[in-house]
Amino acid sequence: MKQSNETKSVKIFRGSMWEAQMVKNLLENQGIDSFLEDEITATLNLPWQSPGGIGLVTLVIADHDFDQARSIVQDYEHNRKENQA
C-alpha cells in the first residue's frame, strides 16, 4: 500500500474575527501554523450577522497539528465561558 505524505486542512475554530485572531495567536505561540477562512466576508460587518451564522471566521490548521490545537482551543473556550459567568 502506498503511503501519502499529503497534509490535509482541518477546521478547528469558528467565531468572530476578534476571537479567531485571538485563537490564531494562541496557536502560533505554540508553533502551530493556521490561516483564516472567510476573513473578508466577516469584515463587511453585515447587519444580519448572527451567532453561528454569516460573518464568522473559520480557523484552519494542518491535520497533523489537530490534537495539540484542539487542546488549545478547548482551553480558550473554557476560559471564555468562565469569564462570562
Steps between C-alpha positions, in 0.01 A plus 500: 500500500632842406534746787395862445698794636221738407396745772130563536340813644270480801255763622573545871307811606217725381419835653518875462803659337626612842468152652654327200801734511538432873495122449733532198751683721472233771568228244791685342656554844515118523652465153178402320449668164145596412304720263165673501222408260214741416708787637386756243131413530517538877645849477199631311310527832171404342186609687353148499796336671399253764682261734591189303399662172625743241804709588694237691858406428631144487849415624672223306806292594693204360363162603825395668458785754141409587547343845716781636282769339179345632638517853588869460156583353323310779700692763410829330129414487499381862667822619261712293198331659643542851559872441145550374348355817 
